[in-house]
Amino acid sequence: MPHFLTWLGHSTFKLETAEGKTILIDPWLTQNPLCPESEKTQTKVDALLCTHGHGDHIGDAVAICRQHQPTVVGIYELASWLGGKGAKNISPMNKGGTQQVCGVKVTMTHAVHSCGIQEEDGSMVYGGEACGYVVELSGGLRLYHAGDTAVFSDMQIIHDLYAPHFALLPIGDHFTMGAREAEYACRLLRPKVLVPMHFGTFPVLTGKPSQLASTATELDFNIWDLKPGVRRELTLS
């Protein structure tokens, strides 16, 4: 049975495993201007993977936790905060650690970004450090969601240890790395497939997948310029 990936705009992805589990990464749906209306409400969520606590990454996490009670993976402080908001099944971890969630292996990696959580009254609380994830699926396929990050040299270590086939990288610039930095990240990670994310949501996020075409040819990887809501099978062929 295949695995499927659906980009829901910005950094939000739905991963449907061959074993029938649905995993949301960075759940921002209802206020996400790129998320299709048909995807703003999810009927099934088995796990949430949260890279950090900014609203454009966890905007719907609390509501989803209360409705579906998924397993919630996040850095310790963020997962604990969600537990205080009604998440019953938190599974906190920290960078370098690996755990099994819904039949997949999840490893938390480094990211270079901030991580404050804005409360309803406007105050900001500490949400731990920002992170990324390497997700290993049945059949050996490995997917790296970098979260919001600048490029950093230890992406070479992510390649050496985990060799992800799919790299989900921000390219928008301003709040994360842009296309130039994503090109350099690909030289370190050497993925088979690059999935650009965190671009085009707002005018300030100016990076475009087309800016990466020459690097893809040089380094021999494919670029999946996904459209929000379009489900694609995770395959290297």
C-alpha positions in Angstrom: 0.0 0.0 0.0 1.3 3.5 -0.8 1.8 6.5 1.4 0.3 9.9 0.3 1.3 13.5 0.9 -1.0 16.5 0.6 0.3 20.1 1.0 -2.3 22.3 2.6 -0.5 25.5 2.1 2.3 27.3 4.0 4.0 24.6 6.1 1.0 22.4 6.7 1.0 18.9 5.3 -1.2 15.9 5.6 0.6 12.5 5.6 -1.5 9.4 5.0 0.4 6.3 5.7 -0.1 2.9 4.0 -1.3 1.6 7.4 -4.3 4.0 7.3 -3.0 6.6 9.8 -3.4 10.4 9.2 -0.6 12.6 10.5 -0.8 16.4 10.3 2.4 18.5 10.3 2.1 22.1 11.5 -1.7 22.2 11.7 -2.7 25.7 10.4 -6.0 25.3 8.5 -8.9 27.7 9.2 -7.0 30.9 8.8 -4.5 29.6 6.3 -5.3 31.5 3.0 -3.9 28.8 0.9 -5.7 25.9 2.5 -8.6 24.7 0.4 -12.0 25.0 2.1 -12.5 21.2 1.8 -9.4 20.7 4.0 -10.1 23.3 6.7 -12.0 20.7 8.7 -10.4 17.3 9.1 -12.5 14.2 9.7 -9.6 12.0 11.0 -6.3 13.0 12.7 -4.2 10.3 14.4 -1.1 12.4 15.2 0.1 16.0 15.1 3.7 16.9 14.6 4.4 20.5 15.6 7.7 22.2 14.7 7.2 25.3 16.8 4.7 27.4 18.5 4.0 30.3 16.1 0.3 30.8 15.2 0.9 30.0 11.5 2.1 26.5 12.5 -0.2 25.5 15.5 -3.2 27.7 14.8 -5.6 24.8 14.8 -3.7 22.4 17.1 -5.8 23.1 20.2 -9.1 22.6 18.3 -7.9 19.4 16.6 -6.6 18.0 19.9 -10.0 18.6 21.6 -11.9 17.1 18.7 -9.8 14.1 17.6 -7.4 13.5 20.6 -4.4 12.7 18.4 -1.0 11.8 19.6 0.8 15.2 19.9 4.5 15.3 19.1 6.5 18.5 19.9 9.4 19.7 21.9 8.8 19.4 25.6 7.6 22.9 26.4 5.3 23.1 23.4 3.8 19.7 23.9 3.2 20.5 27.6 1.5 23.8 26.7 -0.9 21.9 24.4 -1.5 19.4 27.2 -2.6 22.3 29.3 -5.0 23.3 26.5 -6.8 20.0 26.4 -4.5 17.6 24.5 -4.9 14.2 26.2 -2.2 12.3 24.4 1.0 14.3 24.4 4.3 12.7 23.5 7.0 15.3 24.2 10.5 14.8 22.9 13.7 16.8 22.2 16.3 17.2 19.5 18.2 14.0 18.6 15.5 11.8 20.0 13.4 9.2 18.1 10.1 7.6 18.9 7.4 5.5 17.3 4.2 7.3 16.5 1.3 5.7 14.7 3.6 3.1 13.2 6.2 5.5 11.9 9.6 6.5 13.3 9.9 10.2 14.2 13.2 11.8 14.9 13.4 15.4 16.0 16.1 17.5 14.4 17.5 21.0 14.9 16.1 24.2 13.3 17.3 27.8 13.5 14.2 29.9 14.3 12.3 31.4 17.3 9.5 29.8 19.2 7.1 32.0 21.2 3.5 31.0 21.7 1.0 33.9 21.7 -1.8 33.4 24.2 -5.4 34.6 23.6 -4.7 37.7 25.7 -1.8 38.7 23.4 0.9 37.7 25.9 3.9 35.6 24.6 5.1 32.5 26.5 8.1 30.4 25.9 7.5 27.4 23.6 10.8 25.6 23.7 13.1 25.6 20.7 12.0 25.3 17.1 12.7 22.0 15.4 12.3 19.8 12.4 11.4 16.1 11.9 12.7 13.1 9.9 9.8 10.7 9.5 10.6 7.2 8.4 7.7 5.3 6.9 7.2 1.6 6.3 9.1 0.5 3.3 12.0 2.7 4.3 10.9 6.0 2.8 12.2 9.0 4.8 10.7 12.5 4.8 12.4 15.5 6.3 10.2 18.5 7.3 12.6 21.2 8.2 10.2 23.5 10.0 10.9 27.2 9.8 14.6 27.5 9.6 17.7 29.2 8.2 20.1 26.9 6.4 22.6 25.4 8.8 25.7 23.3 8.3 24.4 20.4 10.4 22.0 19.6 7.6 25.0 17.5 6.4 24.6 15.4 9.6 20.9 14.9 8.8 22.0 13.5 5.4 24.7 11.4 6.9 22.5 9.9 9.7 19.1 9.7 8.0 19.5 10.3 4.3 15.9 11.6 3.7 14.5 10.9 0.3 12.0 13.9 0.5 13.0 17.3 1.8 10.3 19.7 2.7 12.1 23.1 2.9 10.9 26.7 3.4 11.9 28.9 0.5 9.9 32.1 1.2 12.6 34.2 2.7 12.2 37.0 5.3 11.1 34.7 8.2 13.0 31.6 6.9 15.6 30.8 4.4 14.9 31.8 0.8 15.6 30.0 -2.5 19.3 30.7 -2.5 19.7 29.2 1.0 17.4 26.3 0.1 19.8 25.5 -2.8 22.6 25.3 -0.4 20.5 23.1 1.9 20.0 20.7 -0.9 23.7 20.4 -1.4 24.0 19.3 2.2 20.9 17.1 2.3 21.1 15.6 -1.2 17.4 14.6 -1.3 15.8 12.7 -4.2 12.8 15.1 -4.1 12.5 18.7 -2.9 9.1 19.9 -1.8 9.1 23.7 -1.4 7.0 25.2 1.4 6.4 28.4 3.4 6.2 30.6 0.3 3.5 32.7 -1.4 1.2 32.8 1.7 1.8 36.5 2.2 3.4 39.1 -0.1 6.6 39.2 2.0 7.3 35.5 1.3 8.7 36.1 -2.1 10.6 32.8 -2.9 9.4 30.7 -5.8 10.0 27.0 -6.7 11.1 28.1 -10.2 14.2 29.7 -8.6 15.5 26.3 -7.7 15.3 24.7 -11.2 19.0 25.0 -12.1 20.1 23.5 -8.8 17.7 20.6 -9.3 19.3 19.8 -12.6 22.8 20.1 -11.3 22.3 17.9 -8.2 19.8 15.5 -9.9 16.7 15.8 -7.7 13.1 16.5 -8.6 11.1 19.4 -7.5 7.5 18.8 -6.5 5.7 22.1 -7.0 2.6 21.0 -5.2 -0.7 22.7 -5.3 -2.7 23.0 -2.1 -5.1 20.2 -1.6 -3.7 17.9 -4.3 -2.9 14.5 -2.9 0.3 12.9 -4.2 1.7 9.4 -3.7 5.1 9.3 -2.1 7.2 7.5 -4.7 10.7 8.1 -6.1 9.8 6.8 -9.6 
